Amino acid sequence: MTGSSEEGHVIGCHTLEAWNQQLQRGNESKKIIVVDFTASWCGPCRFIAPFLAELAKKFTDVIFLKVDVDELKSVAQDWAVEAMPTFVFIKEGTIVGKVVGAKKDELQQTLEKHVAAAGA
């Protein structure tokens, strides 16, 4: 099965090309994409990362991406990211939700809401 190695994982996007490929993949599959806009120097980002990895294992129908804002400044600017961590929920190229900060409960509730809406 192709792509199964990526299921249940948070995929790091380190180039503009990788970012665009993942966005396109999400749009074509009509899957929800959760993007973790993070930074290596951000304490709360490191705190929430293991929790995001757990969510990725639990919600295998969702594409989880991680973008370092210092590495891909233009992507962070395009998506109006002003604080880290920022989690952006994208469905078919449109932002359907956003969680700013390392808020486990809010992150999980927002994810569950969009997964339920997508399945309906």
C-alpha positions, 0 to 999 in steps of 0.5 A: 500500500503506497503512502501507508508509511505516512499514515499516523505520522506528522509529516515535516515540510522542509521545502516549498515543493514538499509543502505544495505537494502535501497541500495538493495531496490533501485537496485531491483526497479531500482529507482534512489537513492539520498544519502545525506551524512551529519553531525550533526555539519555541518551548510550547511547540516542543511541549505540544509535539508529542501530543500532535504525534498521538493525534496523528496515530489516532486520526489516520484519515487526517494529514498532519503537517509540520512547518518550521516558520523560520525554514518556510517564512513565506508559507507562514506569511501566506497563512497569516501565522503570527504566534507559535504554535499555530494549528491551521485546519484546511479542507480543500484549500480553505482554512476551516479552523485555527488553534493558536497556542499549545492548547491540547483540549482545544486542538483535540476538540477542533480536530474531532469537530472537523473529522465529524463534519467531513464524515457527515 
